[in-house]
Amino acid sequence: MSTDRDTSGRRDETPLTRRDIDQLLRQGGGTEKLDGRGLNLKGIDLPYFDLVGAILARADLSGADLSEADLREADLSGANLSGARLVGTILNKANLSQAILSGADLSMADLSEANLSEANLCGANLSESTLHEADLSRADLRGSDLSGADLGVVSFFGATLNGAILNEANLSGARLGRANFFGAVLSGANLTDADLTDADLSGALLSGLTVSELGQEQ
């Protein structure tokens, strides 16, 4: 499939627009057949857009507005979403492995069961987001904001969370083995039944943690 501009050849030239994506969808017959691998979508404006199951691996979506778009089960592996606006975006079961999300705004986004392994989330805003059962193993979350996020049963195995803010976050049942929380702020976080095997909590602020099924705090 092609737009008026050829997207099958050199994909790193002029960024595509919403009109181009509309045309690709009409030609392809639906989002599940949208193949946007490697496309230049820098700064594209797609809020509320239906992109369920779209293939956007390695696409450049830096600075894009995807607020409240539906990207369920989309393939965004290796995509560049740095500085993107993803407020309230639906990304459950999406593949964001090795994606670049540094400085992105994912507040209130739904990332439940998403694959964010080895993703770069440095300085990202994930406040009030839902990451229940998401895979963030070996992800880089330095300086990210996860305040009030639902991180229940999430995997942070080997993740880097230096200086991250996790105030009032729900980490119940989370797998935190070998994660680095140096200097992180976990005030009021819920760590009930979390696995902290070999996790580094040195220098972290841990006041008001909930650590047991009985809700006892320390």
N, C-alpha and C positions, 0 to 999 in steps of 0.2 A: 504494500500500500504506500501511497505517496501523497504529499500535499502539492500545492503549486510550486513549492520549493522542494527539491529532492532531499528526503530525509534518509535515504538508504545508502547514500555515499558518505560524503564528508559530514559528520554530525557535530562538528565543533565550531561551526560558523555562526551565522546570525541566530539568536535564540528564537525558538518557535513561540507562537502566540496561542491564546485560547481558541481563536478561530481555526488555527492549524490542527489543534487537538480535536475540535468538533468534527473537522473534515476526516481525520483519521478514524474517528469512532464511526462515522457514517459509512465509510468504506469498509471497515472491518466487521461491522455488524454487532459491536458490543465491546464493553471494557475488557472482558476476559480474553479478547483477541488483540487488544491494543499492545503492540510491541514497540515500546519506546526505549529500548536498550541503547544507552550511550547518547541519547538525544540531548541537545542543548536547550534546556527549558529554564535557563537562568532568569530569575525575576518574574516568572510567569504568574498570572493572576487566575487561580482556579478555586476560589472559596466555594464551598457547598457542592463541588463537582463530584459526580459519580465515577470513581475509578476502581471499582471493585475488581480484584483479580488482575489489574493491569501489570504489565511487565515493564518496569522502569529501572532495571538493574544498570548501575554505572551511569545513570543519567545525571546531568548537572541541573539540580533544582535549587541551587544556592540563591537565597533571597526570595524564593517563591512564596506566594500566599496560598496555602492549602487549608486555611481555616475551615473547620467543620466539613471538609471533604470526606468522602467515604472511600478509604483505601484498604478495606478488609481483604486479607489474603493477597495483597499486592506484593510483587517482588521488587524491593528497593535495595537489594544487596549491593554494596559498594557505591551507592548513589551519594552525590554531594548535596546535602540539605543544610549546609552551614548557613546560619542566619535566617533560615526559613521560618515562616509563620505557620504553625500547625495547631493553633488554639482550638481545642474541642474536636480535633480530627479523629476519625475512626480508623484505627490501625490494628485492630485485633487480628491476630494470626498472620500479620504481615511479616515479610522477611526483610529485616534491616541489618543483617549481619555485615560487619565491616563498613557500614554507612558512616558518612561524616555528618554529624548533627551538632557540631560545635556552635554555641551561641544561638541555637534554634529555640523557638518558643513553642513548647509542647504542653503548656499548661492546660489542664482539664482534658487532655487527649486520652483516648481509650487505646492502650497498648497491651491489653490482656492477651496472653499467650503469644505475644510477638517474639521474634528472634532478633535480639539486639547484640548477639555475641560479637565481641571485638569491635563494637561500634565506638566512634569518637563522639562523646556527649559532653565534652569539656565546656563548662559555663552554660550549659543548656538549662532552660526553665522547664521543669517537669512538675511544678507545684500542682497539687490537687489532681494529678493524672492517675489513671488506673493502669497498673502494670502487673496485675494478678497473674501468676504463673508464667511471667515473661522470662526469657533467657537473656541475662546481661553478663554472662560469664566472660571474663577478661575484657570487659568494656572499660573505657576510660571516662569516668564521671567527675574528674577533678573540678572543683568549684561549681558543680551543678546544684540546682535548687530542687529538692524533692520534698519540700514541706507539704505535709498533709497528703502525700501520695499513698495509694494503696499498693503496697509491695508484698502482699501476702503470697507466700509460696514461690516467690521469685528466686532466681538463681543469680547470685553475685559472685560465684566462685572465681577467685583470682582477679576480681575487678578492682580498679583503682578509684577510691572515693575521697582522696585527700582534699580536705577543706570543703567537702560537700555539706549541704544543709538538709537535714532530714527531720526537722522539728515536726512532732506529732505524726510522723509517718507510720504506717502499719507494715511492720516487717514480720508479722506472725508466720511461723513456719518457713521463713526464708532460709535459703542455703547461702551462708556467708563465708564458707570455708576459704581461707587464704586471701580474703578480701582485705584491702588496705584502707582503713578509715582514719588514718593519721590526720589529726586536726579537724575532723568532721564534727558537726553539731547534730546530736541525736536527742535533744531535749524533748521529753514527753513521748518518745517513740515507743511503739509496741513491739517487743522482741519475744513475745510468747512463743515457745517451742522453736525458736530460730536456732540453726546450727552455726555456731561461731568457731568451729574447729580451725585453729591456726590463723584466725583473723587478727589483724593488727589494729588495736583500738588505742594505741598510744597517742596521747595528746588530744583525744576526742572528748567532747563535752557530753556527758552521759546523765545529766540530771533528770529525775522524774521518769526513768525507764520503767515500762511494764515488762516483767521478765518471767512471769509464771501464769499458769491457768487460773490461779486464784486472784490475779490482778494485783499482787503485791508489788510495791514500787521500791526502787532503790535510788 
